[in-house]
């Protein structure tokens, strides 16, 4: 059994990509969470949580995420666009399996920023961080089968589909959906990204 002590638990560290800053949640993000993605049904139809009905819901959500941001076992980034200094989405670890040294990632991006390569740009450094810095052996992700764009993002970053599953969406009235499951191991990440 692998314990969390074998991992380099330093929490959510900020970094920059070509077009974005990735950083921990702040309370002032709530208005952008609501405006830029959480209030949009086209975005939330692919998520396990419901559309935020008002800013108060996004504020509560943001408060919860901010409370977690100081924990060393929390890996959760807001994607802030350099051009506007506004958060446009988020990416983070939604589940850790300590027995397998495995992290499951999830992400969301506002509809106005779809099909611009931003999620791929965010996922690549997050994968590097989780494998190379924190030391996870495996990273997995799943998306609803209808959300083909999400699958393309995972594939561009080197993750491979390894199966499918059924998921019951408790927050959406127990509705069942089919999901596609993707996986990447540390050796696969090194093979793709490290050149000797």
GUVEXZA-586588 format. One record per residue (C-alpha): residue in one letter; x, y, z. Coordinates in steps of 0.2 Angstrom, whole numbers, plus 5000, padded with zeros to 4 digits. Each point is the difference from the previous one (the first is absolute). Layout:
N
+------+------+------+------+
| type |   c1 |   c2 |   c3 |
+------+------+------+------+
|    A |    X |    Y |    Z |
...
+------+------+------+------+
***
This chain:
196
+------+------+------+------+
| type |   c1 |   c2 |   c3 |
+------+------+------+------+
|    X | 5000 | 5000 | 5000 |
|    X | 5006 | 5017 | 4995 |
|    X | 4998 | 5014 | 5013 |
|    X | 4998 | 5019 | 4996 |
|    X | 5017 | 5002 | 5009 |
|    X | 5008 | 4993 | 4984 |
|    X | 4993 | 5015 | 4990 |
|    X | 5007 | 5017 | 5000 |
|    X | 4985 | 5009 | 5008 |
|    X | 5003 | 5018 | 4997 |
|    X | 4982 | 5005 | 4994 |
|    X | 4994 | 5011 | 4987 |
|    X | 5016 | 5010 | 4993 |
|    X | 4997 | 5014 | 4987 |
|    X | 5007 | 4999 | 4983 |
|    X | 4998 | 5009 | 4983 |
|    X | 4997 | 4994 | 4983 |
|    X | 5001 | 5010 | 4984 |
|    X | 4983 | 5008 | 5002 |
|    X | 4995 | 4996 | 5018 |
|    X | 5005 | 5000 | 5018 |
|    X | 4995 | 4985 | 5010 |
|    X | 4997 | 5004 | 5019 |
|    X | 4990 | 4995 | 5015 |
|    X | 4983 | 5006 | 5003 |
|    X | 4996 | 5017 | 5007 |
|    X | 4984 | 5007 | 5007 |
|    X | 5000 | 5014 | 4987 |
|    X | 4998 | 4986 | 4987 |
|    X | 4982 | 4996 | 5004 |
|    X | 4993 | 5013 | 4988 |
|    X | 5010 | 4993 | 4985 |
|    X | 4996 | 4982 | 5005 |
|    X | 4981 | 5005 | 4999 |
|    X | 5002 | 5011 | 4984 |
|    X | 5012 | 4990 | 4990 |
|    X | 4995 | 4982 | 5002 |
|    X | 4989 | 4994 | 5015 |
|    X | 4984 | 5009 | 4994 |
|    X | 5001 | 4993 | 4983 |
|    X | 4990 | 4984 | 4997 |
|    X | 5010 | 4996 | 4984 |
|    X | 5015 | 4998 | 5011 |
|    X | 4992 | 4992 | 5015 |
|    X | 4991 | 4986 | 4990 |
|    X | 5016 | 4991 | 4999 |
|    X | 5004 | 5002 | 5019 |
|    X | 4995 | 4990 | 5016 |
|    X | 4994 | 5016 | 5008 |
|    X | 4985 | 5011 | 4995 |
|    X | 4999 | 5017 | 4992 |
|    X | 5003 | 5014 | 5013 |
|    X | 4983 | 5009 | 5002 |
|    X | 5007 | 5016 | 5007 |
|    X | 5016 | 5008 | 5005 |
|    X | 4997 | 4994 | 5018 |
|    X | 5002 | 4982 | 4995 |
|    X | 5017 | 5004 | 4991 |
|    X | 5006 | 5010 | 5016 |
|    X | 4996 | 4985 | 5011 |
|    X | 5010 | 4989 | 4988 |
|    X | 5014 | 5012 | 4999 |
|    X | 5001 | 5001 | 5019 |
|    X | 5001 | 4981 | 5001 |
|    X | 5014 | 5000 | 4987 |
|    X | 5010 | 5014 | 5008 |
|    X | 4999 | 4991 | 5017 |
|    X | 5008 | 4985 | 4992 |
|    X | 5014 | 5010 | 4991 |
|    X | 5012 | 5000 | 5015 |
|    X | 5000 | 4981 | 5002 |
|    X | 5016 | 4991 | 4994 |
|    X | 4989 | 4986 | 4993 |
|    X | 4989 | 5011 | 4989 |
|    X | 5004 | 5003 | 4982 |
|    X | 4988 | 5013 | 4993 |
|    X | 5003 | 5014 | 4987 |
|    X | 4990 | 5014 | 4993 |
|    X | 5004 | 5004 | 4982 |
|    X | 5003 | 5019 | 4999 |
|    X | 5001 | 5007 | 4982 |
|    X | 5015 | 5012 | 4998 |
|    X | 4990 | 5011 | 4987 |
|    X | 4986 | 5004 | 5012 |
|    X | 5006 | 4995 | 5017 |
|    X | 4984 | 4990 | 5002 |
|    X | 4998 | 4982 | 5006 |
|    X | 4993 | 4990 | 4985 |
|    X | 5000 | 4983 | 5008 |
|    X | 5008 | 4988 | 5012 |
|    X | 5010 | 4984 | 5001 |
|    X | 5004 | 4989 | 5014 |
|    X | 5001 | 4983 | 5009 |
|    X | 4983 | 4994 | 5005 |
|    X | 5005 | 4983 | 5007 |
|    X | 5016 | 4992 | 5007 |
|    X | 5002 | 4981 | 5002 |
|    X | 5015 | 4998 | 5012 |
|    X | 5001 | 4981 | 4997 |
|    X | 5003 | 5003 | 4982 |
|    X | 5009 | 5017 | 5001 |
|    X | 4987 | 5006 | 4988 |
|    X | 4992 | 5017 | 4997 |
|    X | 4984 | 5003 | 4991 |
|    X | 4999 | 5017 | 4991 |
|    X | 4985 | 5010 | 4995 |
|    X | 4998 | 5017 | 4991 |
|    X | 4988 | 5012 | 4994 |
|    X | 5001 | 5015 | 4988 |
|    X | 4988 | 5014 | 4995 |
|    X | 4991 | 4998 | 4984 |
|    X | 5008 | 5016 | 4993 |
|    X | 5017 | 4992 | 5000 |
|    X | 4996 | 4983 | 4993 |
|    X | 5010 | 4994 | 4985 |
|    X | 5015 | 5012 | 5003 |
|    X | 5012 | 4987 | 5007 |
|    X | 4999 | 5007 | 5017 |
|    X | 4996 | 4984 | 5010 |
|    X | 5014 | 4991 | 4991 |
|    X | 5011 | 5014 | 5005 |
|    X | 4995 | 4999 | 5018 |
|    X | 5000 | 4981 | 5001 |
|    X | 5017 | 4997 | 4994 |
|    X | 5009 | 5009 | 5014 |
|    X | 4988 | 4993 | 5013 |
|    X | 5004 | 4982 | 4994 |
|    X | 5019 | 5005 | 5001 |
|    X | 4997 | 5006 | 5018 |
|    X | 4991 | 4985 | 5006 |
|    X | 5012 | 4987 | 4992 |
|    X | 5017 | 5009 | 5002 |
|    X | 4998 | 5011 | 5015 |
|    X | 4987 | 4992 | 5011 |
|    X | 5004 | 4982 | 4995 |
|    X | 4984 | 4992 | 4995 |
|    X | 5002 | 4983 | 4991 |
|    X | 4984 | 5002 | 4990 |
|    X | 4988 | 5014 | 4995 |
|    X | 4982 | 4995 | 4994 |
|    X | 4986 | 5011 | 4993 |
|    X | 4982 | 4996 | 4994 |
|    X | 4988 | 5010 | 4990 |
|    X | 4982 | 4997 | 4994 |
|    X | 5000 | 4991 | 4984 |
|    X | 4991 | 5014 | 4991 |
|    X | 5013 | 5013 | 5005 |
|    X | 5012 | 4995 | 4986 |
|    X | 5010 | 5016 | 5001 |
|    X | 5006 | 4995 | 5018 |
|    X | 5006 | 4983 | 4993 |
|    X | 5010 | 5010 | 4986 |
|    X | 5009 | 5010 | 5014 |
|    X | 5005 | 4985 | 5010 |
|    X | 5006 | 4991 | 4984 |
|    X | 5011 | 5015 | 4995 |
|    X | 5008 | 5000 | 5017 |
|    X | 5005 | 4981 | 4998 |
|    X | 4986 | 4992 | 5010 |
|    X | 4992 | 4984 | 4993 |
|    X | 4983 | 4994 | 5001 |
|    X | 5000 | 4984 | 5010 |
|    X | 4981 | 4996 | 5002 |
|    X | 4983 | 5007 | 5003 |
|    X | 4988 | 5000 | 5015 |
|    X | 4983 | 5005 | 5006 |
|    X | 4999 | 5014 | 5012 |
|    X | 4984 | 5005 | 5010 |
|    X | 4999 | 5019 | 5002 |
|    X | 4993 | 5002 | 5018 |
|    X | 4999 | 5019 | 4998 |
|    X | 4990 | 4998 | 4984 |
|    X | 4986 | 4989 | 5006 |
|    X | 5009 | 4984 | 4999 |
|    X | 5001 | 5001 | 4981 |
|    X | 5012 | 4987 | 4993 |
|    X | 5013 | 5004 | 4987 |
|    X | 5014 | 4991 | 4991 |
|    X | 5017 | 5006 | 5002 |
|    X | 5017 | 4997 | 4992 |
|    X | 5015 | 4997 | 5011 |
|    X | 5018 | 5005 | 4996 |
|    X | 5016 | 4996 | 5008 |
|    X | 5018 | 5005 | 5000 |
|    X | 5015 | 4992 | 5010 |
|    X | 5016 | 5009 | 5005 |
|    X | 5010 | 4990 | 4988 |
|    X | 4988 | 5005 | 4986 |
|    X | 5002 | 5018 | 5005 |
|    X | 5019 | 4999 | 5000 |
|    X | 5000 | 4991 | 4983 |
|    X | 4990 | 5014 | 4992 |
|    X | 5008 | 5015 | 5008 |
|    X | 5018 | 4996 | 5005 |
|    X | 5013 | 5000 | 4986 |
|    X | 5017 | 4994 | 5004 |
+------+------+------+------+
***
